[in-house]
């Protein structure tokens, strides 16, 4: 699932405030903590690039005794040494400057790009509507931000994050546009790989014939597979409190299990052995009828946070000889 620029900015803003735990922010935006950290790194990189640009601008405006030629050399040095690709076009969109990073990223030398438009890099994957929004934004004097999947001179594709802004003359007229771009190919390919792995895991998880439920330290469901929802006779959305599901649990003597005595809660409270609990329990779903199950509940250390969660695995007790009812 792709997230909007606004969602990413909201998430990184909450991370900077430090008022919420990283795991809570990840739950709110339904992403992994790794993804949150990647968003934060991207935001920090953009912020640092903007700070560097502002420093150059401040240096140029404050150094009133510096000659125009010295200022130009200072600005040119900053552009030439920038770790980001920088392109400057005229008001019609024709390239009038491209820094060395442009050549390193695209394979086109600056003299090959001069007089061309950025369509030189177009792969055909960005819609006409998106280009229309881009031009509408920058011609209105605003900054546009987005991601392109462009094509290098050798035909290979690469991803880049771009910030495009108008440049005004002393009278406020737009004379040029400046694009600052960052190659994010490695990040996008790693993210695509993670998505493929996650999709494969989800497919296998959903197809398992026995019920699996994972709950966090607060007793909230992190994940429940299709077999669990079928067994419980209800949907089990992420974030649902396990003890609030409309289920009656029975011990092997047919006595009702209190929430605190359920194997899952015993695991979370630390009252279970390190190897977990193996037991025979019954469950009465909202649809009625008792289902007798072989239950395995054990603690799980969550990656990154090392928070203790509880894993519940339930198999139909086919050898019980008891029928539902």
TAKAGI-V563953 format. One record per residue. N is the residue number from 1. RES is the residue in one letter. D_FIRST is the distance of its C-alpha to the first C-alpha in Angstrom with 2 decimals. Layout:
# TAKAGI-V563953
n/res/d_first
N/RES/D_FIRST
N/RES/D_FIRST
This chain:
# TAKAGI-V563953
n/res/d_first
1/X/0.00
2/X/3.79
3/X/6.49
4/X/9.87
5/X/12.98
6/X/14.56
7/X/12.18
8/X/12.67
9/X/16.34
10/X/16.71
11/X/15.45
12/X/17.75
13/X/20.51
14/X/20.48
15/X/20.71
16/X/23.67
17/X/25.38
18/X/25.43
19/X/25.92
20/X/23.06
21/X/22.48
22/X/19.54
23/X/18.43
24/X/18.64
25/X/16.48
26/X/13.81
27/X/14.18
28/X/14.18
29/X/10.82
30/X/9.40
31/X/9.13
32/X/11.94
33/X/15.07
34/X/14.92
35/X/11.85
36/X/13.88
37/X/16.88
38/X/15.40
39/X/14.49
40/X/18.01
41/X/19.64
42/X/18.24
43/X/19.48
44/X/22.76
45/X/23.25
46/X/22.90
47/X/25.23
48/X/27.73
49/X/27.82
50/X/28.51
51/X/31.16
52/X/32.83
53/X/32.97
54/X/34.41
55/X/36.97
56/X/38.15
57/X/38.39
58/X/40.34
59/X/42.58
60/X/43.34
61/X/44.19
62/X/46.17
63/X/48.28
64/X/50.72
65/X/53.36
66/X/51.23
67/X/52.14
68/X/49.79
69/X/49.91
70/X/48.96
71/X/46.00
72/X/44.87
73/X/45.22
74/X/43.20
75/X/40.36
76/X/40.52
77/X/40.48
78/X/37.32
79/X/35.57
80/X/36.95
81/X/35.98
82/X/32.46
83/X/29.79
84/X/27.47
85/X/27.97
86/X/29.94
87/X/30.89
88/X/33.27
89/X/33.92
90/X/36.60
91/X/36.04
92/X/35.63
93/X/32.84
94/X/35.13
95/X/34.71
96/X/37.67
97/X/36.47
98/X/34.06
99/X/34.35
100/X/34.80
101/X/31.19
102/X/30.36
103/X/32.68
104/X/31.37
105/X/27.75
106/X/28.43
107/X/31.75
108/X/33.45
109/X/36.45
110/X/36.89
111/X/39.83
112/X/37.78
113/X/35.23
114/X/37.82
115/X/38.34
116/X/35.15
117/X/32.03
118/X/28.58
119/X/28.02
120/X/29.73
121/X/26.39
122/X/24.45
123/X/22.54
124/X/21.86
125/X/18.04
126/X/18.04
127/X/18.95
128/X/22.34
129/X/20.95
130/X/19.07
131/X/22.39
132/X/24.22
133/X/22.28
134/X/22.90
135/X/26.60
136/X/26.95
137/X/25.62
138/X/27.83
139/X/30.83
140/X/30.65
141/X/31.22
142/X/27.78
143/X/25.40
144/X/22.28
145/X/19.36
146/X/16.62
147/X/15.56
148/X/17.55
149/X/17.55
150/X/21.33
151/X/24.17
152/X/26.96
153/X/30.59
154/X/30.56
155/X/27.79
156/X/25.08
157/X/21.67
158/X/20.29
159/X/17.61
160/X/18.95
161/X/18.13
162/X/20.84
163/X/22.80
164/X/25.41
165/X/28.27
166/X/31.56
167/X/34.91
168/X/37.81
169/X/41.54
170/X/44.14
171/X/44.26
172/X/40.53
173/X/40.03
174/X/36.96
175/X/38.41
176/X/35.57
177/X/31.86
178/X/30.54
179/X/27.25
180/X/26.22
181/X/23.65
182/X/22.18
183/X/21.36
184/X/18.00
185/X/18.08
186/X/18.52
187/X/15.59
188/X/13.18
189/X/14.87
190/X/14.80
191/X/11.08
192/X/10.80
193/X/13.52
194/X/11.98
195/X/8.98
196/X/11.90
197/X/13.94
198/X/11.59
199/X/11.20
200/X/14.98
201/X/15.70
202/X/13.95
203/X/15.91
204/X/19.07
205/X/18.67
206/X/18.32
207/X/21.34
208/X/23.65
209/X/26.77
210/X/27.39
211/X/25.76
212/X/23.82
213/X/22.91
214/X/21.99
215/X/22.93
216/X/23.09
217/X/26.34
218/X/26.25
219/X/26.13
220/X/22.59
221/X/20.56
222/X/17.78
223/X/17.21
224/X/19.38
225/X/19.44
226/X/20.56
227/X/24.13
228/X/24.26
229/X/23.22
230/X/25.80
231/X/28.41
232/X/27.91
233/X/27.83
234/X/25.00
235/X/21.26
236/X/20.40
237/X/17.33
238/X/16.14
239/X/18.55
240/X/21.40
241/X/24.71
242/X/26.17
243/X/29.66
244/X/28.73
245/X/27.80
246/X/30.63
247/X/32.08
248/X/35.61
249/X/36.06
250/X/39.45
251/X/41.11
252/X/43.14
253/X/46.14
254/X/44.32
255/X/44.39
256/X/41.45
257/X/39.24
258/X/38.64
259/X/35.23
260/X/36.71
261/X/38.18
262/X/35.06
263/X/34.32
264/X/30.85
265/X/32.41
266/X/35.26
267/X/32.93
268/X/31.21
269/X/34.62
270/X/35.98
271/X/38.58
272/X/37.49
273/X/38.70
274/X/36.54
275/X/36.11
276/X/34.83
277/X/36.36
278/X/37.27
279/X/38.64
280/X/39.13
281/X/37.79
282/X/37.44
283/X/34.86
284/X/35.58
285/X/32.51
286/X/32.71
287/X/33.86
288/X/36.86
289/X/38.45
290/X/38.45
291/X/36.37
292/X/37.89
293/X/35.62
294/X/35.88
295/X/33.84
296/X/32.64
297/X/31.31
298/X/30.89
299/X/29.58
300/X/26.57
301/X/26.07
302/X/22.45
303/X/21.41
304/X/21.69
305/X/23.05
306/X/25.56
307/X/25.42
308/X/27.14
309/X/25.22
310/X/26.76
311/X/25.92
312/X/27.51
313/X/28.23
314/X/30.20
315/X/32.20
316/X/34.52
317/X/38.08
318/X/39.61
319/X/42.87
320/X/43.68
321/X/45.74
322/X/44.67
323/X/43.22
324/X/40.78
325/X/42.53
